[in-house]
Amino acid sequence: MNEQELYDELLALAGENLINIEHTQGHANDPDVAFTQLRIININDAFVTEYSKVARLGHEIGHFMSVGGSSPVYHFSPLGKSDAEKSANRWFIEWVSRRVYGDTETVYWNWANLMLSLHLPSEFEPVVVDVLNDMNAKDASLII
C-alpha cells in the first residue's frame, strides 16, 4: 500500500467519523491543528516538516480516535510527552501498521522500514518499536 492510498484511507476514515479536514496556507512554522470539539483538522499546506502527510494526518486523526486527552485543541506535536500525544501516536502507528503489513504475520514486521516509508525521525523509534512489539504480543496470544 503506497502513501497516497494510506492518505486516502485516512480521509475516508475522517469522513466516516464526521471529522472535517480543512487545508490552510499558514506560515512554514505553523503546525497542523486538531480541534476536537469542533471536529475539524486544519492541515497547513505550508508547514515545513520532515513528517509525511500520512503521519501528519494520521496523528491528528488519532486525537479523535484514541483516548488520552480532553483538550479541545491539539497542535501537531508527535513527540510530545502528554498522554494525548502518546495516545494519538500509538493509535496512528497501529492503524498504519495493520494496513501496510495486513497480509504479513506481525513477527515479520519491520519497524525501520515502516519509519523510513513514513519519513519518521529517529526520535520516533521507541514509539514504533513499542507499538509493533505490543501488536505482535497481542496477535501471538490470539493464536495460542
BAROMI-923824 format. One record per residue: residue in three letters; x, y, z of N, C-alpha, C in turn. Coordinates in steps of 0.05 Angstrom, whole numbers. Atoms other than C-alpha are relative to their C-alpha. Example, Ala and Ser with C-alpha at 12.3 -4.5 7.8 and 13.67 -1.06 7.14 Angstrom:
<atoms>
+------+--------+--------+--------+--------+--------+--------+--------+--------+--------+
! rest !    n.X !    n.Y !    n.Z !   ca.X !   ca.Y !   ca.Z !    c.X !    c.Y !    c.Z !
+------+--------+--------+--------+--------+--------+--------+--------+--------+--------+
!  ALA !     18 !    -24 !      0 !    246 !    -90 !    156 !     18 !     24 !      0 !
!  SER !    -16 !    -24 !     -1 !    273 !    -21 !    143 !    -15 !     22 !     14 !
+------+--------+--------+--------+--------+--------+--------+--------+--------+--------+
</atoms>
This chain:
<atoms>
+------+--------+--------+--------+--------+--------+--------+--------+--------+--------+
! rest !    n.X !    n.Y !    n.Z !   ca.X !   ca.Y !   ca.Z !    c.X !    c.Y !    c.Z !
+------+--------+--------+--------+--------+--------+--------+--------+--------+--------+
!  MET !     17 !    -24 !      0 !      0 !      0 !      0 !     18 !     25 !      0 !
!  ASN !    -17 !    -23 !      1 !     30 !     66 !    -20 !    -10 !     23 !     17 !
!  GLU !      6 !    -23 !    -18 !     29 !    134 !     15 !    -27 !     13 !     -8 !
!  GLN !     25 !    -13 !      8 !    -28 !    162 !    -27 !    -24 !    -17 !      7 !
!  GLU !     22 !     18 !     -8 !    -72 !    101 !    -14 !     -5 !      2 !     30 !
!  LEU !      3 !     -3 !    -29 !    -59 !    108 !     61 !    -13 !     27 !      6 !
!  TYR !     11 !    -26 !     -5 !    -75 !    182 !     58 !    -30 !      0 !     -7 !
!  ASP !     28 !      2 !      8 !   -140 !    168 !     20 !    -16 !    -15 !     21 !
!  GLU !     14 !     14 !    -21 !   -159 !    117 !     73 !     -5 !     17 !     25 !
!  LEU !      3 !    -18 !    -22 !   -147 !    168 !    127 !    -21 !     20 !     -5 !
!  LEU !     21 !    -19 !      7 !   -190 !    218 !     91 !    -28 !    -13 !      2 !
!  ALA !     26 !     14 !     -1 !   -246 !    166 !     85 !     -7 !     -5 !     29 !
!  LEU !      5 !      4 !    -28 !   -238 !    149 !    159 !    -10 !     25 !     14 !
!  ALA !      9 !    -26 !    -11 !   -244 !    222 !    177 !    -29 !      6 !     -7 !
!  GLY !     28 !     -4 !      9 !   -307 !    228 !    136 !    -20 !    -17 !     14 !
!  GLU !     18 !     19 !    -14 !   -338 !    166 !    167 !     -5 !      9 !     29 !
!  ASN !      2 !     -9 !    -28 !   -325 !    197 !    236 !     -7 !     29 !      3 !
!  LEU !      9 !    -28 !     -1 !   -351 !    266 !    218 !     22 !     19 !      9 !
!  ILE !    -23 !    -18 !     -5 !   -282 !    298 !    222 !      5 !     14 !    -26 !
!  ASN !     -4 !    -16 !     24 !   -274 !    355 !    173 !     30 !      7 !     -2 !
!  ILE !    -27 !     -7 !      6 !   -206 !    364 !    141 !      0 !     26 !    -17 !
!  GLU !     -1 !    -26 !     14 !   -191 !    436 !    121 !     30 !      6 !     -6 !
!  HIS !    -27 !     -8 !      7 !   -128 !    456 !     84 !      3 !     30 !      2 !
!  THR !     -5 !    -29 !     -4 !    -98 !    523 !    103 !     28 !      7 !    -11 !
!  GLN !    -26 !    -10 !      9 !    -39 !    565 !     80 !     11 !     18 !     21 !
!  GLY !    -12 !    -16 !    -22 !     -5 !    587 !    144 !     29 !      5 !     -5 !
!  HIS !    -29 !     -3 !      2 !     67 !    602 !    158 !     14 !    -27 !      1 !
!  ALA !    -15 !     25 !      1 !    121 !    550 !    149 !      3 !    -13 !     27 !
!  ASN !     -3 !     11 !    -27 !    126 !    541 !    225 !    -26 !     -6 !     14 !
!  ASP !     27 !      5 !    -12 !     51 !    536 !    238 !     -7 !    -30 !     -3 !
!  PRO !      6 !     28 !      2 !     35 !    463 !    255 !    -30 !     -5 !     -8 !
!  ASP !     28 !      8 !      4 !    -28 !    425 !    236 !    -14 !      1 !     27 !
!  VAL !     15 !     -3 !    -25 !    -83 !    431 !    288 !    -25 !    -17 !     -1 !
!  ALA !     25 !     15 !     -3 !   -139 !    385 !    312 !    -17 !     14 !     20 !
!  PHE !     20 !    -13 !    -17 !   -200 !    420 !    341 !    -21 !    -22 !      7 !
!  THR !     17 !     23 !     -5 !   -233 !    361 !    375 !    -29 !      7 !      5 !
!  GLN !     29 !     -7 !     -5 !   -296 !    396 !    399 !    -14 !      9 !    -25 !
!  LEU !     12 !     -9 !     25 !   -308 !    426 !    331 !      1 !    -22 !    -22 !
!  ARG !     -4 !     23 !     19 !   -288 !    360 !    295 !     12 !     10 !    -26 !
!  ILE !    -14 !    -11 !     23 !   -241 !    397 !    249 !     31 !     -4 !      4 !
!  ILE !    -30 !      1 !      1 !   -168 !    385 !    230 !      8 !     20 !    -21 !
!  ASN !    -12 !    -19 !     19 !   -131 !    443 !    198 !     28 !    -11 !     -8 !
!  ILE !    -26 !      8 !     11 !    -74 !    418 !    153 !     12 !     24 !    -13 !
!  ASN !    -14 !    -23 !     11 !    -25 !    474 !    140 !     17 !    -10 !    -23 !
!  ASP !    -15 !     10 !     23 !     -1 !    460 !     69 !     28 !     13 !     -2 !
!  ALA !    -26 !    -13 !      1 !     57 !    508 !     80 !     19 !     -9 !     23 !
!  PHE !    -16 !      9 !    -23 !     82 !    473 !    144 !     24 !    -16 !     -9 !
!  VAL !    -25 !     13 !      7 !    155 !    453 !    136 !      7 !    -20 !     22 !
!  THR !     -6 !     21 !    -18 !    167 !    386 !    169 !     10 !    -24 !    -15 !
!  GLU !     -9 !     24 !     13 !    201 !    321 !    155 !    -20 !    -23 !      1 !
!  TYR !     21 !     20 !     -2 !    138 !    282 !    173 !    -16 !     -2 !    -26 !
!  SER !     16 !      3 !     24 !     99 !    253 !    115 !    -28 !     10 !      5 !
!  LYS !     27 !     -9 !     -3 !     29 !    277 !    101 !    -17 !    -22 !     13 !
!  VAL !     14 !     22 !    -13 !      4 !    208 !    123 !      4 !      1 !     30 !
!  ALA !     -6 !     -1 !    -29 !     39 !    214 !    190 !    -14 !     24 !     13 !
!  ARG !     13 !    -24 !    -11 !     13 !    285 !    200 !    -30 !     -4 !      3 !
!  LEU !     29 !      4 !     -2 !    -59 !    269 !    184 !     -7 !    -22 !     19 !
!  GLY !      6 !     23 !    -17 !    -57 !    202 !    219 !      3 !      7 !     30 !
!  HIS !     -4 !     -8 !    -28 !    -30 !    233 !    283 !    -24 !     18 !      9 !
!  GLU !     22 !    -17 !     -8 !    -84 !    287 !    283 !    -26 !    -15 !      2 !
!  ILE !     24 !     16 !     -3 !   -140 !    237 !    270 !      2 !    -17 !     25 !
!  GLY !     -4 !     15 !    -25 !   -110 !    197 !    328 !    -11 !     15 !     24 !
!  HIS !     11 !    -15 !    -22 !   -132 !    253 !    374 !    -30 !     -4 !      3 !
!  PHE !     29 !      5 !      0 !   -204 !    237 !    355 !     -6 !    -30 !      6 !
!  MET !      5 !     29 !     -1 !   -198 !    161 !    353 !     11 !    -14 !     24 !
!  SER !    -12 !     13 !    -23 !   -157 !    147 !    415 !     -9 !     14 !     26 !
!  VAL !      5 !    -13 !    -25 !   -163 !    162 !    488 !     26 !     10 !     11 !
!  GLY !    -24 !    -10 !    -11 !   -114 !    201 !    529 !      1 !     30 !      2 !
!  GLY !      0 !    -29 !     -3 !   -133 !    273 !    526 !    -28 !     11 !     -1 !
!  SER !     27 !    -12 !      0 !   -191 !    320 !    535 !      2 !     30 !     -8 !
!  SER !     -3 !    -28 !      9 !   -164 !    385 !    506 !    -16 !      5 !    -25 !
!  PRO !     15 !     -6 !     25 !   -206 !    420 !    453 !     17 !      5 !    -24 !
!  VAL !    -18 !     -7 !     22 !   -144 !    436 !    412 !     26 !    -14 !      4 !
!  TYR !    -26 !     12 !      0 !    -82 !    397 !    394 !     16 !      9 !    -24 !
!  HIS !    -18 !     -8 !     21 !    -24 !    426 !    354 !     18 !    -24 !     -7 !
!  PHE !    -17 !     22 !      8 !     18 !    377 !    314 !     26 !     -1 !     16 !
!  SER !    -24 !      4 !    -16 !     70 !    353 !    364 !      3 !    -29 !      6 !
!  PRO !     -1 !     29 !     -3 !     81 !    279 !    353 !     20 !    -10 !     21 !
!  LEU !    -20 !      9 !    -20 !    140 !    276 !    401 !     -7 !     11 !     28 !
!  GLY !      8 !    -10 !    -26 !    101 !    309 !    458 !     -2 !    -22 !     20 !
!  LYS !     -1 !     20 !    -22 !    103 !    275 !    525 !    -27 !     -4 !     13 !
!  SER !     26 !      3 !    -13 !     30 !    284 !    544 !    -14 !    -26 !     -8 !
!  ASP !     14 !     24 !      6 !    -17 !    225 !    547 !    -15 !      2 !    -26 !
!  ALA !     15 !     -4 !     25 !    -57 !    254 !    490 !     18 !     -4 !    -25 !
!  GLU !    -18 !      3 !     22 !      3 !    258 !    444 !     10 !    -29 !     -3 !
!  LYS !     -8 !     28 !      0 !     27 !    188 !    463 !    -23 !    -18 !    -11 !
!  SER !     23 !     16 !      9 !    -43 !    160 !    452 !     -5 !      4 !    -30 !
!  ALA !      4 !     -6 !     28 !    -50 !    194 !    384 !     21 !    -14 !    -17 !
!  ASN !    -22 !     14 !     14 !     18 !    166 !    363 !     -5 !    -30 !     -1 !
!  ARG !      4 !     29 !     -2 !      2 !     96 !    386 !    -23 !     -8 !    -19 !
!  TRP !     23 !      7 !     18 !    -66 !     97 !    350 !      9 !      0 !    -29 !
!  PHE !     -9 !     -3 !     28 !    -34 !    121 !    285 !     19 !    -23 !     -8 !
!  ILE !    -20 !     21 !      7 !     24 !     71 !    286 !    -15 !    -27 !     -2 !
!  GLU !     15 !     25 !      2 !    -24 !     13 !    299 !    -17 !      0 !    -25 !
!  TRP !     17 !     -2 !     24 !    -72 !     37 !    245 !     16 !     -5 !    -25 !
!  VAL !    -15 !      2 !     25 !    -19 !     45 !    192 !     14 !    -27 !     -2 !
!  SER !    -13 !     26 !      1 !     17 !    -20 !    211 !    -19 !    -22 !    -10 !
!  ARG !     19 !     20 !      9 !    -46 !    -61 !    201 !     -5 !      2 !    -30 !
!  ARG !      4 !     -3 !     29 !    -53 !    -32 !    131 !     25 !     -7 !    -16 !
!  VAL !    -24 !      5 !     14 !     19 !    -35 !    110 !      8 !    -30 !      1 !
!  TYR !     -8 !     28 !     -4 !     31 !   -105 !    138 !    -24 !    -19 !      2 !
!  GLY !     24 !     15 !     -3 !    -40 !   -131 !    133 !      1 !    -29 !     -7 !
!  ASP !     -1 !     28 !      8 !    -22 !   -196 !     98 !     26 !    -14 !      9 !
!  THR !    -25 !     11 !    -10 !     43 !   -208 !    136 !     -3 !     -5 !     30 !
!  GLU !      0 !      6 !    -29 !     50 !   -241 !    204 !     15 !     22 !     15 !
!  THR !    -13 !    -22 !    -15 !     68 !   -189 !    257 !     29 !     -6 !      6 !
!  VAL !    -27 !      6 !     -7 !    132 !   -225 !    274 !     20 !      9 !    -22 !
!  TYR !    -17 !     -9 !     22 !    159 !   -204 !    205 !     -2 !     30 !     -6 !
!  TRP !      2 !    -29 !      4 !    140 !   -131 !    211 !     27 !     13 !      5 !
!  ASN !    -26 !    -13 !     -3 !    200 !    -85 !    203 !     -4 !     29 !      8 !
!  TRP !      5 !    -27 !    -11 !    198 !    -22 !    246 !     17 !     20 !    -15 !
!  ALA !    -17 !    -19 !     14 !    256 !     10 !    209 !    -11 !      7 !    -28 !
!  ASN !     12 !     -5 !     26 !    223 !      3 !    141 !    -25 !     17 !      3 !
!  LEU !     24 !    -16 !     -5 !    158 !     30 !    169 !      7 !     29 !      5 !
!  MET !     -9 !    -27 !     -6 !    194 !     91 !    197 !     10 !     14 !    -25 !
!  LEU !    -12 !    -11 !     24 !    231 !    102 !    132 !    -23 !      8 !    -20 !
!  SER !     21 !     -5 !     20 !    168 !     97 !     89 !    -18 !     23 !      9 !
!  LEU !     17 !    -22 !    -10 !    131 !    147 !    134 !     16 !     26 !      6 !
!  HIS !    -18 !    -23 !     -5 !    191 !    195 !    139 !     -1 !      8 !     29 !
!  LEU !      0 !     -7 !    -29 !    191 !    190 !    215 !     29 !      3 !      9 !
!  PRO !    -27 !     -4 !    -10 !    252 !    218 !    250 !      8 !    -22 !     21 !
!  SER !    -10 !     21 !    -18 !    295 !    173 !    294 !    -11 !      2 !     28 !
!  GLU !     12 !     -3 !    -27 !    264 !    202 !    357 !    -26 !    -16 !      3 !
!  PHE !     25 !     14 !      0 !    201 !    165 !    338 !      3 !    -30 !      3 !
!  GLU !     -6 !     28 !     -2 !    235 !     97 !    341 !    -12 !    -14 !     24 !
!  PRO !     11 !     14 !    -24 !    216 !     79 !    413 !    -31 !     -5 !     -2 !
!  VAL !     29 !      3 !      3 !    142 !     90 !    397 !     -7 !    -22 !    -20 !
!  VAL !      5 !     20 !     21 !    143 !     49 !    333 !      7 !    -28 !     10 !
!  VAL !     -9 !     26 !    -10 !    182 !     -8 !    365 !    -19 !    -10 !     21 !
!  ASP !     18 !      8 !    -21 !    137 !     -9 !    426 !    -27 !     -9 !    -10 !
!  VAL !     27 !      7 !     11 !     72 !     -9 !    387 !      2 !    -26 !    -16 !
!  LEU !     -2 !     24 !     15 !     96 !    -63 !    339 !      5 !    -25 !     18 !
!  ASN !     -4 !     22 !    -19 !    120 !   -106 !    397 !    -26 !     -7 !     15 !
!  ASP !     26 !      4 !    -13 !     53 !    -97 !    433 !    -19 !    -15 !    -19 !
!  MET !     18 !     13 !     20 !     15 !   -116 !    369 !      9 !    -28 !     -5 !
!  ASN !    -10 !     27 !      5 !     60 !   -176 !    358 !     -8 !    -18 !     24 !
!  ALA !      7 !     15 !    -24 !     47 !   -199 !    430 !    -30 !     -6 !      1 !
!  LYS !     29 !      5 !      1 !    -28 !   -190 !    422 !     -8 !    -21 !    -20 !
!  ASP !      7 !     19 !     21 !    -31 !   -227 !    357 !      9 !    -28 !      7 !
!  ALA !    -10 !     27 !     -8 !     12 !   -284 !    385 !    -19 !    -12 !     21 !
!  SER !     18 !     11 !    -21 !    -35 !   -290 !    445 !    -27 !    -10 !    -12 !
!  LEU !     25 !      9 !     12 !    -94 !   -298 !    398 !      3 !    -28 !    -12 !
!  ILE !     -5 !     26 !     13 !    -62 !   -358 !    364 !      2 !    -23 !     21 !
!  ILE !     -4 !     21 !    -20 !    -45 !   -396 !    428 !    -25 !    -10 !     12 !
+------+--------+--------+--------+--------+--------+--------+--------+--------+--------+
</atoms>
